[in-house]
């Protein structure tokens, strides 16, 4: 049987041979038991499930009867509901052992409401496509590569920053796709909106992408269409664009609230949210705006036009061609960004029973939970309720050296927590069907295979295997977090055992490095930065040293050489700068880079890092004093002192520093503000030489304090603000 994950355009000889029963079971655990290929969307319609599937360029539409379902810890008799008792026992752990099948959506909603009102435990997914995919064993996109999706990008230019301003107007819409189409829609608003709907229906995309699609473009288009009495009938069935309730997009340990929109038969993907998820664990990006992200990720267009949104209405009247080019460049960069940040979500969709639009916003733990729920229901087995939350130890972190350190190597335990779980057989105690570890082992093996194939192939095939290995990696790493989170098969004892074992291993590594003559700089959960012994100079010698260190580790735990750097600036835990032998730099931690900092502070830190990497700490101290006096003398432009603030609901609260300015602007507007003599905030465009310059010297001192671990003589090198202020008229003191 061909792997469901294998794209149809990969040569047949790359497929695996027929599988044993055990292999088929593992296949079903990961990809679902139904191998139906090339499903691009699943929707509920008139009490049925409608399946959209591609055969070549043809779109096939199929319908199946479907009964919405839920799980409960108790039976409740209601009309149009039939119950099934599930098998399995979890000892003292309570479980959802009753499966209700409802004749229609209304019966499902009534039952869910009644069970909640009676305070019963339930598992009831509101999404019928998700429900269908879980029970059917189908998943989307089996047999497809990301490049086969038909993706359209959308960007709008408008007369206002928000859709509720009195003079709100759509100026133009840019559209493009991944098949060579590109167009600007112009004219009066009715013409633009009518053409936009016509183009979407003609192009018939599987996916519509945009940067801040949910936060700006779609709400603006919807409100303007409403005001003009028009309907945005973008659905594959001719239905209108609709909006859901606010929900959370999971971004690492944080959530970002957004209001989703939905188009029947198509997936809406917001690259503004996707790039934030992509940056978790990397921390490379200072801004998630389209232009800034494209620049920092190396995908910006040549001859890119950069405009502030506030400039566009005026430029549209005076230089419309520039705005046209700018708008087209936005969709081109959105397409490039999507091709970087979305493939892993696409390939996960071949495994996880959910839509691509949903998978692009839910957390990795929820994704793993869907796999386990599907696996247990496939066997007609009950689902345990989550264990109550409790504290347990995290990863081990320690900084042993601060300052500027040359010749730095990073040694990393390859997939530390997954390796610990597999090697020491740590799994949830309620995993009575033994799904957890076999699934983890299979994911790890498939990732290794995909990485090898990515190295052995080129072009689209290499991109396919790389996207696939990336999706496997995310799921592999989610398995540990799943144990210690509020999911059905969680197990805090198991999570604690994993972390304590991981701590012991990484401490062993650090101890062995020092025993062999190295100097440990920082230990961070699954890796160690260290300075090798003087006799270890070349990369080959470093790799041999890491291999020697790793030889003491338990079987199945592998230490790898994960990078070498000419210089490291170590400040505190998880705050450092690395400079490679090629000059490329890696920043970690908010001490050294923060999007919220004023420009003068960002530039001071940036120059300081340059000098510190070059071994010139005295230049930093000199620049601190020079800049402090320049601020006090009014020589620093106010544009460098002010900061950008966004007007929110909270901005209008009585004690908020923006409260007076917020009354003059719309929610969502961005303004540039500075601190005035009286302590209030003023608008940049209303600056009247009334900035609180002493306040900005105090802020400069706080920026300098971030570098304190790098200066043994910090107090001498960086005089306190009051000393500088008092001596402003006596520069000879310095």
C-alpha positions as CSV (number, residue, x, y, z in Angstrom):
1,X,0.0,0.0,0.0
2,X,1.4,3.4,-1.0
3,X,2.0,5.8,1.9
4,X,-0.9,8.4,2.1
5,X,1.8,11.1,2.6
6,X,3.5,10.4,-0.7
7,X,2.7,12.9,-3.4
8,X,1.4,11.6,-6.6
9,X,4.3,13.1,-8.6
10,X,7.0,11.3,-6.6
11,X,8.4,8.4,-8.7
12,X,6.8,5.1,-7.8
13,X,10.1,3.5,-6.9
14,X,10.3,5.8,-3.9
15,X,7.3,4.2,-2.3
16,X,7.7,1.6,0.4
17,X,7.0,-2.2,-0.2
18,X,3.7,-3.7,1.0
19,X,3.3,-3.4,4.7
20,X,2.7,-5.9,7.5
21,X,-0.4,-5.7,9.7
22,X,1.7,-3.8,12.3
23,X,2.9,-1.3,9.7
24,X,-0.7,-0.8,8.5
25,X,-1.8,-0.1,12.1
26,X,1.0,2.5,12.5
27,X,-0.1,4.0,9.2
28,X,-3.7,4.3,10.5
29,X,-2.5,5.8,13.8
30,X,-0.7,8.6,12.0
31,X,-2.8,9.2,8.9
32,X,-6.2,7.7,9.7
33,X,-7.6,4.5,8.5
34,X,-9.2,5.8,5.3
35,X,-6.6,6.4,2.5
36,X,-8.9,8.5,0.2
37,X,-6.4,10.9,-1.6
38,X,-6.5,14.5,-2.6
39,X,-9.4,15.8,-0.4
40,X,-9.0,19.5,-0.3
41,X,-11.9,20.6,1.8
42,X,-14.7,19.1,4.0
43,X,-17.8,21.1,4.9
44,X,-21.2,20.6,6.5
45,X,-24.2,21.3,4.2
46,X,-27.9,20.7,4.7
47,X,-27.3,17.9,7.2
48,X,-24.7,16.2,5.0
49,X,-20.9,16.3,4.8
50,X,-19.7,17.7,1.5
51,X,-16.3,16.5,0.4
52,X,-14.2,18.4,-2.2
53,X,-11.6,16.3,-3.9
54,X,-9.2,17.0,-6.8
55,X,-8.6,14.5,-9.7
56,X,-6.0,16.3,-11.8
57,X,-7.5,19.7,-12.6
58,X,-11.1,18.4,-12.0
59,X,-12.9,19.2,-8.8
60,X,-15.0,16.3,-7.6
61,X,-17.8,17.0,-5.1
62,X,-19.2,14.2,-3.0
63,X,-21.8,14.1,-0.2
64,X,-22.2,11.7,2.7
65,X,-24.8,11.4,5.4
66,X,-23.4,12.3,8.8
67,X,-24.6,12.3,12.4
68,X,-22.9,14.8,14.7
69,X,-21.5,13.2,17.8
70,X,-20.2,13.9,21.3
71,X,-18.7,12.0,24.2
72,X,-20.0,12.2,27.8
73,X,-19.4,10.6,31.2
74,X,-23.1,9.9,31.5
75,X,-26.2,9.0,29.4
76,X,-28.9,11.5,28.9
77,X,-32.0,10.5,26.9
78,X,-33.1,13.1,24.4
79,X,-35.1,13.0,21.1
80,X,-33.0,12.1,17.9
81,X,-30.1,10.9,20.0
82,X,-28.8,7.3,20.2
83,X,-26.0,6.2,22.6
84,X,-23.2,3.7,22.4
85,X,-21.2,2.6,25.5
86,X,-17.5,2.5,24.7
87,X,-15.0,-0.2,26.0
88,X,-12.1,0.3,28.3
89,X,-11.2,1.0,31.9
90,X,-8.7,3.6,33.3
91,X,-9.0,2.5,37.0
92,X,-9.7,5.5,39.2
93,X,-9.3,8.0,36.4
94,X,-12.8,9.1,35.2
95,X,-13.6,8.7,31.6
96,X,-15.9,9.7,28.7
97,X,-17.4,6.3,28.0
98,X,-20.6,7.2,26.2
99,X,-20.8,8.2,22.6
100,X,-23.9,10.0,21.5
101,X,-24.9,10.1,17.8
102,X,-27.3,12.9,16.9
103,X,-29.7,12.8,14.0
104,X,-29.0,16.5,13.1
105,X,-27.1,19.6,14.2
106,X,-30.0,20.9,16.3
107,X,-30.2,17.7,18.3
108,X,-26.4,17.9,18.9
109,X,-26.6,21.5,20.1
110,X,-29.5,20.7,22.4
111,X,-27.7,17.7,23.9
112,X,-24.5,19.6,24.4
113,X,-26.3,22.4,26.1
114,X,-28.3,20.1,28.4
115,X,-25.2,18.1,29.4
116,X,-23.3,21.3,30.2
117,X,-26.2,22.8,32.1
118,X,-26.2,19.6,34.2
119,X,-22.4,19.9,34.8
120,X,-21.5,16.7,33.1
121,X,-18.1,16.1,31.5
122,X,-18.2,16.1,27.7
123,X,-16.0,16.2,24.6
124,X,-18.0,18.0,21.9
125,X,-16.3,19.6,19.0
126,X,-18.3,22.4,17.5
127,X,-16.7,21.9,14.0
128,X,-18.6,19.2,12.1
129,X,-15.8,18.8,9.6
130,X,-13.4,17.9,12.5
131,X,-16.0,15.5,13.9
132,X,-16.4,13.8,10.5
133,X,-12.6,13.5,9.9
134,X,-12.1,11.9,13.4
135,X,-14.7,9.2,13.0
136,X,-14.2,8.5,9.2
137,X,-10.4,8.2,9.4
138,X,-10.0,10.6,6.4
139,X,-7.6,13.5,6.4
140,X,-7.1,16.3,3.9
141,X,-4.4,16.4,1.2
142,X,-3.3,12.8,1.2
143,X,-1.1,12.2,-1.8
144,X,-0.5,15.9,-2.4
145,X,2.5,18.3,-2.2
146,X,2.1,21.8,-0.9
147,X,2.8,23.2,-4.3
148,X,-0.4,21.5,-5.7
149,X,-2.7,23.6,-3.5
150,X,-4.3,26.4,-5.5
151,X,-3.5,29.4,-3.4
152,X,-4.7,33.0,-3.9
153,X,-3.2,36.0,-2.2
154,X,-5.2,39.1,-1.4
155,X,-4.3,42.7,-0.2
156,X,-6.3,45.8,-0.1
157,X,-5.5,49.5,0.1
158,X,-7.9,51.8,1.8
159,X,-8.6,55.5,2.6
160,X,-8.6,54.9,6.4
161,X,-6.9,52.7,9.0
162,X,-10.2,51.2,10.2
163,X,-13.5,50.3,8.5
164,X,-15.7,52.3,10.9
165,X,-14.4,55.7,10.1
166,X,-16.8,58.0,8.2
167,X,-14.7,58.3,5.1
168,X,-13.8,54.6,4.9
169,X,-13.3,53.5,1.3
170,X,-11.6,50.6,-0.6
171,X,-9.1,52.1,-3.1
172,X,-7.9,48.9,-4.7
173,X,-7.5,45.2,-4.3
174,X,-4.5,43.2,-5.4
175,X,-4.9,39.5,-6.2
176,X,-2.3,36.9,-7.2
177,X,-2.0,33.2,-7.1
178,X,0.7,30.5,-7.3
179,X,0.0,29.7,-10.9
180,X,1.1,33.0,-12.4
181,X,-2.1,35.1,-12.2
182,X,-1.8,38.7,-10.9
183,X,-4.3,41.6,-11.1
184,X,-5.2,44.9,-9.6
185,X,-8.9,45.7,-9.2
186,X,-9.7,49.4,-9.3
187,X,-12.7,51.6,-9.8
188,X,-15.6,52.5,-7.6
189,X,-16.2,50.3,-4.5
190,X,-19.1,48.4,-6.0
191,X,-17.0,47.6,-9.1
192,X,-14.1,46.5,-7.0
193,X,-16.2,44.2,-4.7
194,X,-18.1,42.7,-7.6
195,X,-14.9,42.0,-9.6
196,X,-13.3,40.5,-6.4
197,X,-16.1,38.0,-6.0
198,X,-16.1,37.2,-9.7
199,X,-12.3,36.5,-9.6
200,X,-12.5,34.3,-6.6
201,X,-15.2,32.2,-8.2
202,X,-13.3,32.1,-11.5
203,X,-10.0,31.2,-10.0
204,X,-11.7,28.7,-7.5
205,X,-8.7,28.6,-5.1
206,X,-8.4,26.1,-2.3
207,X,-6.7,28.7,0.0
208,X,-7.0,32.5,0.3
209,X,-4.0,34.1,2.0
210,X,-3.4,37.6,3.3
211,X,-1.2,39.3,5.8
212,X,-3.4,40.4,8.7
213,X,-6.3,38.9,6.7
214,X,-8.5,38.4,9.8
215,X,-7.5,41.6,11.5
216,X,-7.8,44.0,8.6
217,X,-8.6,43.0,5.1
218,X,-11.6,40.7,5.6
219,X,-13.4,42.9,8.2
220,X,-12.8,46.0,6.0
221,X,-14.1,44.3,2.9
222,X,-17.1,42.9,4.8
223,X,-18.1,46.2,6.4
224,X,-17.8,48.1,3.1
225,X,-19.9,45.4,1.3
226,X,-22.5,45.7,4.0
227,X,-22.6,49.5,3.7
228,X,-23.1,49.2,0.0
229,X,-25.7,46.4,0.3
230,X,-23.5,43.8,-1.4
231,X,-22.8,40.2,-0.5
232,X,-19.3,38.6,-0.7
233,X,-20.4,35.3,-2.1
234,X,-16.9,33.6,-2.1
235,X,-18.0,30.1,-1.1
236,X,-17.7,27.1,-3.5
237,X,-21.4,26.7,-3.0
238,X,-22.1,30.4,-3.6
239,X,-22.5,31.2,0.1
240,X,-21.3,34.4,1.7
241,X,-18.1,35.1,3.7
242,X,-19.1,34.7,7.4
243,X,-17.4,35.5,10.7
244,X,-17.1,33.4,13.8
245,X,-16.6,34.2,17.5
246,X,-13.3,35.5,18.7
247,X,-10.8,32.7,19.5
248,X,-7.2,32.2,20.4
249,X,-4.4,31.6,18.0
250,X,-1.8,29.6,19.9
251,X,1.7,31.1,19.5
252,X,4.1,29.1,21.6
253,X,3.2,29.7,25.3
254,X,1.1,32.7,24.4
255,X,-2.3,33.2,22.8
256,X,-3.4,35.9,20.4
257,X,-7.1,36.6,20.1
258,X,-8.5,37.0,16.6
259,X,-11.9,36.8,14.9
260,X,-11.9,34.1,12.2
261,X,-13.8,34.3,9.0
262,X,-15.0,31.3,6.9
263,X,-15.6,30.6,3.2
264,X,-17.3,27.4,2.3
265,X,-14.9,25.0,0.6
266,X,-11.9,27.2,1.0
267,X,-9.2,27.7,3.7
268,X,-8.5,31.3,4.9
269,X,-4.9,31.6,6.1
270,X,-3.4,34.7,7.8
271,X,0.4,34.9,7.3
272,X,0.5,37.5,10.1
273,X,-0.4,34.8,12.6
274,X,1.5,32.1,10.8
275,X,4.8,34.0,10.8
276,X,4.5,34.5,14.6
277,X,4.1,30.7,15.0
278,X,7.0,30.1,12.6
279,X,9.2,32.4,14.7
280,X,8.6,30.5,18.0
281,X,11.8,28.8,19.0
282,X,13.8,30.9,16.4
283,X,13.2,34.4,17.8
284,X,14.8,35.9,14.6
285,X,12.2,38.5,13.9
286,X,12.0,42.0,15.4
287,X,8.7,42.7,13.8
288,X,5.9,40.6,12.3
289,X,4.7,43.2,9.8
290,X,4.9,42.0,6.2
291,X,7.7,44.2,5.0
292,X,9.9,43.8,8.1
293,X,9.4,40.0,8.3
294,X,10.1,39.6,4.5
295,X,13.4,41.6,5.0
296,X,14.6,39.7,8.0
297,X,13.7,36.3,6.4
298,X,15.5,37.2,3.2
299,X,12.5,37.0,0.9
300,X,11.9,40.7,0.3
301,X,11.5,41.8,-3.3
302,X,14.1,43.8,-5.1
303,X,13.2,47.5,-5.6
304,X,10.6,47.1,-2.9
305,X,8.5,50.2,-2.2
306,X,8.0,51.0,1.5
307,X,5.1,53.2,2.5
308,X,3.4,53.9,5.8
309,X,-0.3,53.2,5.8
310,X,-1.0,56.8,6.8
311,X,0.7,58.0,3.5
312,X,-1.5,56.0,1.1
313,X,-4.7,58.1,0.9
314,X,-2.6,61.2,-0.1
315,X,-0.3,59.2,-2.4
316,X,-3.3,57.7,-4.1
317,X,-4.3,61.2,-5.2
318,X,-0.8,62.4,-6.1
319,X,1.1,59.4,-7.2
320,X,-1.3,56.4,-7.8
321,X,1.2,54.3,-9.8
322,X,3.4,54.1,-6.7
323,X,0.5,52.8,-4.6
324,X,-0.4,50.3,-7.4
325,X,3.1,48.9,-7.4
326,X,3.2,48.9,-3.6
327,X,-0.1,46.9,-3.4
328,X,1.1,44.3,-6.0
329,X,4.4,43.9,-4.1
330,X,2.4,43.2,-1.0
331,X,0.6,40.1,-2.5
332,X,3.9,38.9,-4.0
333,X,5.7,39.0,-0.7
334,X,2.6,37.5,1.0
335,X,2.9,34.6,-1.4
336,X,6.6,34.2,-0.7
337,X,6.0,34.4,3.1
338,X,3.2,31.8,2.9
339,X,5.5,29.4,1.0
340,X,8.0,29.6,3.9
341,X,5.7,29.5,6.9
342,X,2.7,27.3,5.9
343,X,4.0,24.0,4.5
344,X,4.5,22.3,7.9
345,X,0.8,23.0,8.7
346,X,-0.2,21.6,5.3
347,X,1.7,18.3,5.8
348,X,0.4,18.0,9.4
349,X,-3.1,18.2,7.8
350,X,-2.4,14.9,6.1
351,X,-2.2,13.3,9.5
352,X,-4.4,15.3,11.9
353,X,-8.2,15.1,11.5
354,X,-8.9,18.8,11.1
355,X,-9.1,21.5,8.4
356,X,-6.0,23.4,7.4
357,X,-7.5,26.7,8.6
358,X,-8.0,25.3,12.1
359,X,-4.6,23.6,12.2
360,X,-2.9,26.9,11.4
361,X,-4.1,28.4,14.7
362,X,-4.4,25.5,17.3
363,X,-1.6,24.4,19.5
364,X,0.6,21.4,19.1
365,X,-0.8,19.7,22.2
366,X,-4.3,19.9,20.7
367,X,-3.0,18.4,17.5
368,X,-1.6,15.4,19.4
369,X,-4.8,15.1,21.3
370,X,-6.8,14.8,18.1
371,X,-4.5,11.9,17.0
372,X,-5.1,10.1,20.3
373,X,-8.8,10.6,20.3
374,X,-9.1,9.3,16.8
375,X,-7.0,6.3,17.6
376,X,-9.0,5.3,20.6
377,X,-12.4,5.9,19.0
378,X,-11.2,3.8,16.0
379,X,-11.1,0.9,18.5
380,X,-14.4,1.8,20.1
381,X,-12.6,2.8,23.3
382,X,-13.5,5.3,25.9
383,X,-11.4,8.5,26.4
384,X,-10.0,9.4,29.8
385,X,-10.6,12.8,31.4
386,X,-7.5,15.0,31.9
387,X,-5.6,14.8,35.2
388,X,-5.9,17.9,37.4
389,X,-3.0,20.3,36.8
390,X,0.0,20.4,39.1
391,X,3.4,21.9,39.2
392,X,6.4,19.9,38.0
393,X,10.1,20.7,37.3
394,X,11.0,22.2,33.9
395,X,14.2,22.0,31.9
396,X,17.5,22.7,33.5
397,X,19.1,26.1,32.7
398,X,22.2,27.6,34.1
399,X,24.7,30.3,33.1
400,X,28.3,29.6,34.2
401,X,30.2,32.3,32.3
402,X,29.2,35.8,31.3
403,X,31.0,38.2,29.1
404,X,32.7,38.0,25.8
405,X,33.9,34.5,25.0
406,X,35.8,33.3,21.9
407,X,35.7,29.9,20.3
408,X,32.3,28.7,21.3
409,X,30.6,25.3,20.4
410,X,27.1,24.2,21.0
411,X,26.4,20.5,21.7
412,X,22.8,19.5,21.6
413,X,21.0,16.3,22.6
414,X,19.0,15.3,19.5
415,X,15.3,15.3,20.4
416,X,16.1,15.0,24.1
417,X,12.6,14.5,25.6
418,X,11.3,12.2,22.8
419,X,14.5,10.2,23.1
420,X,14.1,10.0,26.9
421,X,10.5,8.8,26.5
422,X,11.4,6.1,24.0
423,X,14.6,4.9,25.8
424,X,13.1,4.8,29.3
425,X,9.6,3.7,28.1
426,X,7.8,6.7,29.6
427,X,4.2,7.1,28.5
428,X,0.8,8.1,29.9
429,X,-0.4,5.4,32.4
430,X,-3.9,5.7,30.8
431,X,-2.6,4.7,27.4
432,X,-4.0,1.2,27.7
433,X,-4.0,0.6,23.9
434,X,-0.3,1.4,23.8
435,X,-0.6,4.1,21.2
436,X,1.8,6.8,22.6
437,X,5.2,5.2,22.2
438,X,4.7,3.4,18.9
439,X,3.3,6.6,17.4
440,X,6.3,8.6,18.7
441,X,8.8,6.0,17.4
442,X,7.1,6.0,14.0
443,X,7.1,9.8,13.8
444,X,10.8,9.8,14.7
445,X,11.7,7.2,12.0
446,X,9.6,8.9,9.4
447,X,11.3,12.2,10.2
448,X,14.8,10.6,9.7
449,X,13.7,9.1,6.4
450,X,12.2,12.4,5.2
451,X,15.4,14.3,6.2
452,X,17.5,11.8,4.2
453,X,15.2,12.1,1.2
454,X,15.3,15.8,1.4
455,X,19.1,15.7,1.2
456,X,19.1,13.2,-1.7
457,X,16.6,15.1,-3.9
458,X,16.2,18.5,-5.4
459,X,13.6,21.1,-6.3
460,X,9.9,20.4,-5.5
461,X,10.6,16.9,-4.3
462,X,13.2,18.1,-1.9
463,X,10.8,20.8,-0.7
464,X,8.1,18.1,-0.2
465,X,10.3,15.9,2.0
466,X,11.6,19.0,3.9
467,X,8.1,20.1,4.6
468,X,7.2,16.6,5.7
469,X,10.1,16.3,8.1
470,X,9.3,19.7,9.6
471,X,5.7,18.6,10.3
472,X,7.0,15.3,11.9
473,X,9.4,17.3,14.1
474,X,6.6,19.6,15.4
475,X,4.5,16.6,16.3
476,X,7.4,14.7,17.9
477,X,8.3,17.7,20.1
478,X,4.6,18.2,21.1
479,X,4.4,14.7,22.7
480,X,6.4,15.7,25.8
481,X,4.4,19.0,26.3
482,X,1.2,17.0,25.9
483,X,2.0,14.9,29.0
484,X,2.1,18.0,31.2
485,X,-0.9,19.9,29.7
486,X,-4.7,19.7,30.2
487,X,-5.4,17.0,27.6
488,X,-7.2,13.7,27.8
489,X,-4.2,11.4,28.0
490,X,-2.0,13.7,30.1
491,X,0.2,12.4,32.9
492,X,2.0,14.8,35.2
493,X,4.1,12.0,36.8
494,X,5.3,10.9,33.4
495,X,6.1,14.6,32.5
496,X,8.1,15.0,35.7
497,X,10.0,11.8,35.1
498,X,10.9,13.0,31.6
499,X,12.2,16.4,32.8
500,X,14.2,15.0,35.7
501,X,15.8,12.5,33.5
502,X,16.5,15.2,30.9
503,X,18.1,17.4,33.7
504,X,20.3,14.5,34.8
505,X,21.5,13.9,31.2
506,X,22.3,17.5,30.4
507,X,24.2,17.9,33.8
508,X,26.2,14.7,32.9
509,X,27.1,16.4,29.6
510,X,28.3,19.6,31.3
511,X,30.3,17.6,33.8
512,X,32.0,15.6,31.1
513,X,32.8,18.7,29.1
514,X,34.6,20.2,32.1
515,X,36.3,16.9,32.9
516,X,37.8,16.8,29.4
517,X,39.1,20.4,29.7
518,X,36.3,22.4,28.2
519,X,34.6,25.4,29.9
520,X,30.7,25.4,30.1
521,X,29.2,28.8,29.3
522,X,25.4,28.0,29.4
523,X,23.2,25.0,29.9
524,X,19.8,25.3,28.3
525,X,17.4,22.3,28.6
526,X,18.7,20.1,25.9
527,X,22.0,21.7,24.9
528,X,25.3,23.2,26.2
529,X,27.3,26.1,24.9
530,X,31.0,25.7,25.8
531,X,34.5,26.7,25.0
532,X,36.5,23.6,24.0
533,X,40.0,23.0,25.4
534,X,42.8,25.0,23.8
535,X,44.0,22.0,21.7
536,X,40.6,21.7,20.0
537,X,40.7,24.2,17.2
538,X,39.2,22.9,14.0
539,X,35.6,21.9,13.3
540,X,36.6,18.2,12.9
541,X,38.3,18.3,16.3
542,X,35.2,19.9,17.8
543,X,33.0,17.2,16.4
544,X,35.4,14.5,17.7
545,X,35.3,16.2,21.1
546,X,31.5,16.3,21.2
547,X,31.4,12.6,20.2
548,X,33.8,11.8,23.1
549,X,31.5,13.7,25.5
550,X,28.5,11.9,24.2
551,X,30.0,8.5,24.6
552,X,29.0,8.5,28.3
553,X,25.3,8.9,27.6
554,X,22.7,6.1,27.8
555,X,21.9,4.1,24.7
556,X,19.4,6.0,22.5
557,X,20.5,9.4,23.7
558,X,22.6,11.1,21.0
559,X,24.8,14.2,21.5
560,X,25.5,16.2,18.3
561,X,27.7,19.1,17.3
562,X,25.0,21.8,16.7
563,X,27.1,24.9,15.8
564,X,30.4,26.7,16.2
565,X,30.9,30.4,16.7
566,X,33.8,32.8,16.7
567,X,32.4,34.9,19.6
568,X,29.6,34.8,22.1
569,X,28.3,37.6,24.3
570,X,26.7,35.9,27.3
571,X,24.6,38.1,29.6
572,X,22.2,35.9,31.5
573,X,20.1,32.8,31.0
574,X,18.7,32.7,27.5
575,X,20.1,36.1,26.6
576,X,23.1,36.1,24.4
577,X,24.6,37.0,21.0
578,X,26.5,34.5,18.8
579,X,28.7,35.5,15.9
580,X,29.7,32.8,13.5
581,X,33.0,32.6,11.7
582,X,31.1,33.9,8.6
583,X,30.1,37.1,10.6
584,X,26.4,36.1,10.8
585,X,24.8,36.8,14.2
586,X,22.1,35.1,16.2
587,X,20.3,37.0,18.9
588,X,18.5,35.4,21.8
589,X,16.5,37.2,24.5
590,X,14.7,40.5,24.9
591,X,17.6,42.2,26.6
592,X,19.4,42.7,23.3
593,X,16.5,43.2,20.9
594,X,12.9,44.2,21.6
595,X,10.3,45.6,19.2
596,X,8.9,47.8,22.0
597,X,12.1,49.8,22.4
598,X,12.5,53.4,21.2
599,X,14.8,53.8,18.2
600,X,17.6,55.6,20.1
601,X,17.7,52.6,22.6
602,X,17.7,50.0,19.8
603,X,20.5,51.8,18.0
604,X,22.5,52.2,21.2
605,X,22.3,48.4,22.0
606,X,23.1,47.6,18.3
607,X,26.3,49.7,18.4
608,X,27.2,48.4,21.8
609,X,27.0,44.8,20.5
610,X,29.2,45.7,17.5
611,X,31.9,47.1,19.8
612,X,31.6,44.3,22.4
613,X,32.0,41.6,19.7
614,X,35.1,43.5,18.5
615,X,36.5,43.6,22.0
616,X,36.0,47.3,22.5
617,X,34.0,47.8,25.7
618,X,35.4,51.2,26.3
619,X,33.7,52.4,23.1
620,X,30.3,51.5,24.6
621,X,30.9,53.6,27.7
622,X,32.1,56.5,25.6
623,X,28.9,56.2,23.4
624,X,26.7,56.1,26.5
625,X,28.1,59.4,27.8
626,X,28.1,61.0,24.4
627,X,24.5,60.0,23.7
628,X,23.3,61.1,27.2
629,X,24.7,64.6,26.7
630,X,23.3,64.7,23.1
631,X,19.8,64.0,24.5
632,X,20.1,66.6,27.2
633,X,21.3,69.2,24.6
634,X,18.4,68.5,22.4
635,X,20.6,67.1,19.6
636,X,18.8,63.7,19.3
637,X,15.8,64.0,16.9
638,X,12.4,63.6,18.6
639,X,11.7,60.9,16.0
640,X,14.4,58.8,17.7
641,X,13.0,59.4,21.2
642,X,9.3,58.7,20.5
643,X,7.7,55.3,20.3
644,X,4.8,53.7,18.4
645,X,1.6,52.9,20.3
646,X,-1.6,51.2,19.2
647,X,-4.9,52.5,20.5
648,X,-6.9,49.7,22.2
649,X,-9.9,49.6,24.4
650,X,-7.6,49.7,27.4
651,X,-6.0,52.9,26.2
652,X,-9.2,54.8,27.2
653,X,-9.3,53.5,30.8
654,X,-9.0,56.3,33.5
655,X,-5.4,55.5,34.6
656,X,-3.9,54.6,31.2
657,X,-1.1,56.9,30.1
658,X,-2.7,57.2,26.6
659,X,-6.2,58.0,27.9
660,X,-6.2,61.7,26.8
661,X,-4.8,61.0,23.3
662,X,-7.0,57.8,22.8
663,X,-10.2,59.9,22.7
664,X,-9.0,61.5,19.5
665,X,-8.4,58.3,17.6
666,X,-10.1,55.1,16.5
667,X,-9.4,51.7,18.1
668,X,-6.7,50.1,16.1
669,X,-4.9,53.3,15.1
670,X,-1.2,53.6,15.6
671,X,0.3,56.8,16.9
672,X,3.8,58.1,17.6
673,X,4.1,59.5,21.1
674,X,6.8,61.1,23.3
675,X,7.1,62.0,27.0
676,X,6.5,65.6,27.9
677,X,7.9,67.8,30.7
678,X,4.7,67.3,32.8
679,X,4.9,63.5,32.5
680,X,2.0,63.2,30.0
681,X,2.4,61.8,26.5
682,X,2.3,64.0,23.4
683,X,1.9,63.3,19.7
684,X,4.9,63.4,17.5
685,X,3.3,65.7,15.0
686,X,2.4,68.2,17.8
687,X,5.9,68.3,19.2
688,X,6.6,71.7,20.7
689,X,10.2,71.3,22.1
690,X,8.7,70.1,25.3
691,X,10.1,66.6,25.6
692,X,11.2,65.4,29.1
693,X,14.9,64.9,28.1
694,X,15.9,63.9,31.6
695,X,13.4,61.0,31.3
696,X,15.2,59.8,28.1
697,X,18.6,59.9,29.9
698,X,17.0,57.6,32.5
699,X,15.8,55.3,29.8
700,X,19.3,55.3,28.2
701,X,20.7,54.1,31.6
702,X,18.1,51.3,31.6
703,X,19.3,50.2,28.2
704,X,22.9,50.3,29.4
705,X,21.9,48.2,32.5
706,X,20.9,45.3,30.1
707,X,24.7,45.1,29.4
708,X,25.8,45.2,33.0
709,X,27.0,41.5,33.2
710,X,29.5,42.4,30.5
711,X,31.1,45.2,32.5
712,X,32.8,44.3,35.8
713,X,33.2,48.1,36.4
714,X,29.7,49.0,35.3
715,X,29.1,51.7,37.9
716,X,32.3,53.5,36.9
717,X,31.8,53.1,33.2
718,X,28.1,54.1,33.2
719,X,27.4,57.0,35.6
720,X,23.8,57.2,36.9
721,X,21.4,59.6,35.2
722,X,21.4,62.2,38.0
723,X,25.2,62.4,37.9
724,X,25.1,63.1,34.1
725,X,22.2,65.6,34.4
726,X,23.9,67.5,37.2
727,X,27.1,67.7,35.1
728,X,25.5,68.6,31.9
729,X,26.9,72.1,32.2
730,X,30.3,70.8,33.3
731,X,31.4,68.4,30.4
732,X,35.0,68.7,31.5
733,X,34.2,66.3,34.4
734,X,33.9,63.6,31.7
